[in-house]
Amino acid sequence: MASRIVLSVTNDMVIDQRVHRIASTLANAGNDVLVIGRYTGVWPDFSDRPYKVHLMRLWFKKGFLFYANYNVSLFFRLLRTKCTILTANDLDSLPANWMAAKLKRVALFFDSHEYFPEVPEVVNRKWVKRFWTFIEKTLVPRANYHYTVCQSIADLYKSKYNLDFKVVRNVPLLKDEENREVEIERNENIIMYQGAINVGRGIENIIDAMPMIPDAKLVIAGGGPLENDIKKRIQESPARERIKYLGRLPFHQLHQYTIQAQIGISIEENLGLNYYYALPNKLFDYIQAGLAVVTSDFPEMKRVVDEYHIGTTIDNRSPENLANTINPILADKKQLSAWQNNARAAAVELCWEKEQNILLSIYKAVNA
């Protein structure tokens, strides 16, 4: 039986690939799906998506007032919206969803995109962390169904609250075979970073490493709080002519840049359990584009890199060590090609076409 499903998210719906994939899968399965997000300054065209999108105008853009403003606005919006299932995407949208689900007597799903009390913006702020830990402890066990992005976070919730979280990874759609054949024809040594321009992502380190990687270009795609700082750092770099900053791109355009690269990097710092357990979108996007990868040696990323033999992991993110790691990779064309071919093979397994079956089984449980 089809359901009326509302998904709520604070992220930018232009670039949030996870919510888009989940909403599309649920809509294509015959459900009536609405995603409620926030207005970020422009009104994008969502007409080509199989689900509806509503963006809320908010008075505040960050901090406690933003989250309060968002949840109050979301709560009243949810009360006015017909639905049989509510889904809170991350802890920051859970308070409004829990209150609305209780009053409307509908099923509540919780999708943990990350381990929110340990995100860099929270982990070192004592009272802020206490607040979100309280929200987690109080509300997460009260959701009816739970899923998250990786096994490590699922295990963490199991140990803390004895909750059984299903795992739905951030894997992308499989690219068609014709496009994947074209993707391996690369004429330049391009290093790719895509994702949030945020603290602890290692972006500054790779920019500072570029003067020591003379035979490569760096392409950075993404937006976020450190955007102006990163632009300034690029302009001050001796290698600035070989560094291109693309800014925030819709995810359907991003792949066309990623496929031109040789190496994809995901070198998060250990700023808390959220990064330590990270299994980011970009790693799987690099795999779909047939890139070799250089990642942090954190458990979830290392497991994928080692299992599929698609690159290397590092525990030292200094510019010098990055250069000493990347230069030999670019010079060893045989090894580079092997990792890229392994990535193309892994892409067939690590794709949304397979992962979506887990998602659908979770939502079907409501009508079981």
C-alpha positions as CSV (number, residue, x, y, z in Angstrom):
1,M,0.0,0.0,0.0
2,A,1.4,3.4,-1.0
3,S,2.3,5.8,1.8
4,R,2.3,9.6,2.1
5,I,5.9,10.2,3.2
6,V,7.4,13.5,4.4
7,L,11.2,13.8,4.7
8,S,12.7,16.8,6.5
9,V,16.3,18.1,6.1
10,T,18.3,21.2,7.0
11,N,20.8,20.6,4.2
12,D,20.7,22.3,0.8
13,M,18.4,20.3,-1.4
14,V,20.3,21.4,-4.5
15,I,23.3,19.3,-3.5
16,D,22.1,16.8,-0.9
17,Q,22.5,13.5,-2.8
18,R,21.4,11.2,-0.1
19,V,18.0,12.8,0.5
20,H,17.5,13.0,-3.3
21,R,18.2,9.4,-3.8
22,I,16.0,8.3,-0.9
23,A,13.1,10.5,-1.9
24,S,13.3,9.4,-5.6
25,T,13.4,5.7,-4.6
26,L,10.4,6.0,-2.4
27,A,8.5,8.1,-5.0
28,N,9.3,5.6,-7.8
29,A,8.0,2.8,-5.6
30,G,4.6,4.4,-5.7
31,N,4.6,6.6,-2.6
32,D,3.6,10.3,-2.4
33,V,6.8,11.9,-1.3
34,L,7.4,15.5,-0.1
35,V,10.8,16.8,1.0
36,I,10.8,19.9,3.3
37,G,14.0,21.8,3.4
38,R,15.1,25.4,3.8
39,Y,15.4,28.3,1.4
40,T,19.1,29.1,0.8
41,G,18.8,32.3,-1.3
42,V,17.6,30.9,-4.7
43,W,14.5,29.0,-5.8
44,P,15.9,26.0,-7.7
45,D,13.9,24.2,-10.3
46,F,12.9,20.9,-8.9
47,S,10.3,20.1,-11.6
48,D,12.3,17.2,-13.0
49,R,12.3,15.3,-9.6
50,P,9.8,12.5,-9.0
51,Y,8.9,14.0,-5.6
52,K,7.7,17.4,-4.3
53,V,9.9,19.9,-2.5
54,H,8.9,22.7,-0.2
55,L,11.5,25.2,1.0
56,M,10.9,27.2,4.2
57,R,12.0,30.8,4.6
58,L,13.8,31.2,7.9
59,W,14.8,34.3,9.8
60,F,18.2,32.9,11.0
61,K,21.0,31.1,9.1
62,K,23.1,29.5,11.8
63,G,23.5,28.7,15.5
64,F,20.8,28.0,18.1
65,L,18.3,30.5,16.7
66,F,18.5,28.8,13.3
67,Y,17.7,25.3,14.7
68,A,15.0,26.7,16.9
69,N,13.5,28.7,13.9
70,Y,13.8,25.6,11.7
71,N,12.1,23.2,14.1
72,V,9.2,25.6,15.0
73,S,8.5,26.3,11.4
74,L,8.8,22.7,10.5
75,F,6.5,21.6,13.3
76,F,3.7,23.8,12.1
77,R,4.3,22.8,8.5
78,L,4.1,19.1,9.4
79,L,0.8,19.6,11.3
80,R,-0.7,21.1,8.1
81,T,0.6,18.3,5.8
82,K,-1.2,15.0,5.2
83,C,1.1,12.1,5.8
84,T,1.4,8.5,7.1
85,I,5.2,8.6,7.6
86,L,7.6,11.3,8.8
87,T,11.3,11.0,8.3
88,A,13.8,13.1,10.2
89,N,17.1,13.4,8.4
90,D,19.6,13.8,11.2
91,L,19.2,14.9,14.7
92,D,18.7,18.6,13.9
93,S,15.3,17.9,12.4
94,L,14.1,15.3,14.9
95,P,12.4,17.5,17.6
96,A,9.8,18.8,15.2
97,N,9.3,15.5,13.6
98,W,8.8,13.7,16.9
99,M,6.3,16.2,18.2
100,A,4.3,16.1,14.9
101,A,4.4,12.3,14.7
102,K,3.1,12.0,18.2
103,L,0.2,14.4,17.6
104,K,-0.6,13.0,14.2
105,R,-0.1,9.4,15.3
106,V,2.0,8.5,12.3
107,A,5.2,6.4,12.0
108,L,8.5,8.2,12.7
109,F,11.7,7.3,10.8
110,F,15.1,8.6,11.8
111,D,18.0,8.7,9.3
112,S,21.3,9.5,10.9
113,H,23.5,10.9,8.1
114,E,26.2,11.5,10.7
115,Y,26.9,11.2,14.4
116,F,25.6,14.7,15.2
117,P,26.9,15.2,18.8
118,E,30.4,14.6,17.4
119,V,30.4,16.9,14.3
120,P,33.2,19.4,14.4
121,E,30.9,22.4,15.0
122,V,29.6,20.7,18.2
123,V,32.2,18.3,19.6
124,N,34.3,20.9,21.4
125,R,31.5,23.2,22.6
126,K,30.5,21.8,26.0
127,W,27.0,23.1,26.4
128,V,26.1,22.7,22.7
129,K,27.2,19.1,22.8
130,R,25.3,18.5,26.0
131,F,22.1,19.9,24.4
132,W,22.4,17.7,21.3
133,T,23.3,14.6,23.4
134,F,20.2,15.3,25.4
135,I,18.1,15.5,22.3
136,E,19.7,12.2,21.0
137,K,19.1,10.4,24.3
138,T,15.5,11.6,24.6
139,L,14.2,11.3,21.1
140,V,16.2,8.8,19.0
141,P,14.9,5.8,21.0
142,R,11.3,7.1,20.5
143,A,11.5,6.9,16.7
144,N,9.8,3.8,15.3
145,Y,12.4,3.0,12.7
146,H,16.1,3.8,12.4
147,Y,18.8,3.7,9.7
148,T,22.2,5.3,9.2
149,V,25.1,5.6,6.7
150,C,27.6,3.0,8.1
151,Q,28.0,0.0,10.4
152,S,30.2,1.9,12.9
153,I,27.5,4.4,13.6
154,A,24.9,1.6,13.8
155,D,27.1,-0.2,16.3
156,L,27.5,3.0,18.3
157,Y,23.7,3.4,18.6
158,K,23.4,-0.3,19.5
159,S,25.9,0.1,22.4
160,K,24.3,3.3,23.7
161,Y,20.6,2.6,23.4
162,N,20.3,-1.0,22.3
163,L,18.7,0.1,19.0
164,D,19.0,-1.9,15.8
165,F,19.9,0.6,13.1
166,K,19.8,-0.6,9.5
167,V,22.7,0.6,7.3
168,V,21.9,2.4,4.0
169,R,25.2,3.7,2.6
170,N,25.7,6.8,0.6
171,V,26.3,5.0,-2.7
172,P,25.4,6.7,-6.0
173,L,23.5,5.5,-9.0
174,L,25.5,3.2,-11.3
175,K,26.8,5.1,-14.3
176,D,25.9,3.4,-17.7
177,E,28.6,1.3,-19.3
178,E,29.2,3.7,-22.2
179,N,29.9,6.6,-19.9
180,R,32.2,4.5,-17.7
181,E,34.2,3.5,-20.7
182,V,34.8,7.2,-21.6
183,E,35.7,8.0,-18.0
184,I,39.1,6.2,-18.0
185,E,40.4,8.3,-20.9
186,R,42.2,11.0,-18.8
187,N,44.8,13.3,-20.3
188,E,45.8,15.3,-17.3
189,N,46.9,14.6,-13.7
190,I,44.0,16.0,-11.9
191,I,43.4,15.6,-8.1
192,M,39.8,16.0,-7.1
193,Y,38.2,17.2,-3.9
194,Q,34.4,17.3,-3.8
195,G,32.2,18.0,-0.8
196,A,31.6,20.4,2.0
197,I,34.1,23.3,2.4
198,N,34.2,22.8,6.2
199,V,36.6,22.5,9.1
200,G,38.7,19.3,9.3
201,R,38.3,18.1,5.7
202,G,42.0,18.5,4.9
203,I,41.4,21.0,2.1
204,E,44.0,23.4,3.4
205,N,46.5,20.6,3.5
206,I,46.1,19.6,-0.1
207,I,46.2,23.2,-1.3
208,D,49.5,23.7,0.6
209,A,50.8,20.4,-0.9
210,M,50.3,21.5,-4.5
211,P,53.6,23.4,-4.9
212,M,55.3,20.1,-4.1
213,I,53.1,18.2,-6.7
214,P,54.3,20.0,-9.8
215,D,52.8,17.6,-12.4
216,A,49.2,17.9,-11.3
217,K,46.2,20.2,-11.0
218,L,43.8,20.4,-8.1
219,V,40.0,20.8,-8.6
220,I,37.9,21.7,-5.6
221,A,34.1,21.5,-5.8
222,G,31.8,22.4,-3.0
223,G,30.5,25.1,-0.7
224,G,30.4,25.8,3.0
225,P,31.6,28.0,5.9
226,L,35.2,28.1,5.0
227,E,34.7,29.0,1.3
228,N,36.2,32.5,1.6
229,D,39.2,31.2,3.6
230,I,39.8,28.5,0.9
231,K,39.6,31.0,-1.9
232,K,42.1,33.3,-0.1
233,R,44.4,30.3,0.5
234,I,44.3,29.4,-3.2
235,Q,45.2,33.0,-4.2
236,E,48.2,33.0,-1.9
237,S,49.5,29.6,-3.1
238,P,52.5,29.5,-5.4
239,A,50.6,26.8,-7.3
240,R,47.4,28.9,-7.7
241,E,47.5,28.6,-11.5
242,R,47.1,24.9,-11.1
243,I,44.2,25.0,-8.5
244,K,40.6,25.5,-9.7
245,Y,37.8,26.2,-7.3
246,L,34.4,25.4,-8.9
247,G,32.2,26.3,-5.9
248,R,28.9,24.7,-5.1
249,L,27.6,22.5,-8.0
250,P,24.3,20.6,-8.4
251,F,25.1,16.9,-8.0
252,H,24.0,16.1,-11.6
253,Q,26.8,18.4,-12.9
254,L,29.5,17.4,-10.5
255,H,30.1,14.0,-12.0
256,Q,31.2,15.6,-15.3
257,Y,34.1,17.2,-13.5
258,T,35.0,14.2,-11.3
259,I,35.4,11.9,-14.3
260,Q,38.2,14.0,-15.6
261,A,40.4,13.4,-12.5
262,Q,43.0,10.7,-11.8
263,I,42.8,10.8,-8.0
264,G,40.0,11.6,-5.6
265,I,40.8,12.6,-2.0
266,S,38.9,12.3,1.2
267,I,41.4,13.2,4.0
268,E,39.2,14.2,7.0
269,E,40.9,14.8,10.3
270,N,40.0,13.0,13.5
271,L,37.9,15.8,15.1
272,G,35.5,13.4,16.7
273,L,33.6,10.2,16.1
274,N,31.6,11.7,13.3
275,Y,34.7,12.1,11.1
276,Y,36.4,9.0,12.4
277,Y,33.4,6.9,11.4
278,A,32.8,8.8,8.2
279,L,31.8,6.9,5.0
280,P,31.2,10.0,2.8
281,N,29.3,10.5,-0.4
282,K,32.5,11.6,-2.2
283,L,34.3,8.3,-1.7
284,F,31.6,6.4,-3.6
285,D,31.3,9.2,-6.2
286,Y,35.0,8.8,-6.9
287,I,34.5,5.0,-7.3
288,Q,31.6,5.6,-9.8
289,A,33.9,7.9,-11.7
290,G,36.7,5.3,-11.8
291,L,39.2,7.3,-9.7
292,A,42.0,6.0,-7.6
293,V,41.6,7.4,-4.0
294,V,43.7,8.7,-1.2
295,T,41.7,8.7,2.1
296,S,42.2,8.9,5.8
297,D,42.9,5.6,7.5
298,F,39.6,5.7,9.4
299,P,37.8,2.3,9.8
300,E,34.9,2.7,7.4
301,M,36.9,4.3,4.5
302,K,39.9,2.0,5.0
303,R,37.5,-1.0,4.9
304,V,36.3,0.0,1.4
305,V,39.7,1.0,0.1
306,D,41.4,-2.2,1.2
307,E,38.5,-4.5,0.2
308,Y,38.3,-3.2,-3.3
309,H,42.0,-2.3,-3.8
310,I,41.2,1.2,-5.1
311,G,44.0,3.3,-3.6
312,T,45.8,4.0,-0.3
313,T,45.0,5.4,3.1
314,I,47.2,7.8,5.2
315,D,47.4,8.8,8.9
316,N,49.6,11.9,8.3
317,R,47.8,14.7,6.4
318,S,50.7,17.1,6.4
319,P,51.3,18.8,3.0
320,E,54.7,17.1,2.8
321,N,53.3,13.7,3.3
322,L,50.5,14.3,0.9
323,A,53.0,15.2,-1.8
324,N,55.2,12.2,-0.9
325,T,52.1,10.0,-1.2
326,I,50.5,11.5,-4.4
327,N,53.7,12.0,-6.5
328,P,54.6,8.3,-6.6
329,I,51.0,7.4,-7.4
330,L,50.9,9.7,-10.4
331,A,54.3,8.4,-11.6
332,D,53.4,4.8,-11.4
333,K,50.9,4.6,-14.2
334,K,50.6,0.8,-14.0
335,Q,49.5,0.9,-10.3
336,L,47.3,4.0,-11.0
337,S,45.5,2.2,-13.8
338,A,45.0,-1.0,-11.7
339,W,43.4,1.0,-8.9
340,Q,41.2,2.9,-11.4
341,N,40.1,-0.4,-13.0
342,N,39.4,-1.9,-9.6
343,A,37.2,1.2,-8.9
344,R,35.2,0.7,-12.1
345,A,34.6,-3.0,-11.1
346,A,33.6,-1.9,-7.5
347,A,31.2,0.6,-8.9
348,V,28.9,-2.2,-10.1
349,E,28.6,-3.5,-6.6
350,L,28.7,-0.2,-4.7
351,C,25.7,1.4,-6.3
352,W,22.2,2.7,-5.3
353,E,20.4,0.1,-7.5
354,K,21.5,-2.5,-4.9
355,E,21.4,-0.3,-1.8
356,Q,17.9,0.9,-2.4
357,N,16.5,-2.6,-1.7
358,I,17.6,-2.2,1.9
359,L,15.8,1.2,2.1
360,L,12.6,-0.1,0.6
361,S,12.5,-3.1,3.0
362,I,12.7,-0.6,6.0
363,Y,9.7,1.5,4.8
364,K,7.7,-1.6,3.8
365,A,7.9,-2.7,7.5
366,V,5.3,0.0,8.3
367,N,2.6,-1.9,6.3
368,A,3.8,-5.4,7.2
